[in-house]
Amino acid sequence: MTIASILGAIIVGAIVGAVGRLLLPGRQPIGWVLTIVVGIVAALIGTAIAQAMGVATTDGIDWIELVMQVVLAVVGVGIVAGLKRGSRV
């Protein structure tokens, strides 16, 4: 991995995580750093799923892959927020 690919993953993860957090209704008790981490994980998993389905190599913007990443980010932010709420006693 090059520094450019790592920075690219962080930027895409931040955007995907932020969009996922914005699409999730209500307030999430997680910080932006954790949102970015969830976004990076969602972007990586979404890319892997898209590649497995054969839709990750299209010309232009890969809309199907992007939708998968955002949906996974919404689910991930929801899970992490739920775990964070549940840990407060």
Secondary structure, DSSP 8 states (H G I E B T S, - for coil): --HHHHHHHHHHHHHHHHHHHHHS-S-----HHHHHHHHHHHHHHHHHHHHHHT-S--SS--HHHHHHHHHHHHHHHHHHHHHHHHH--
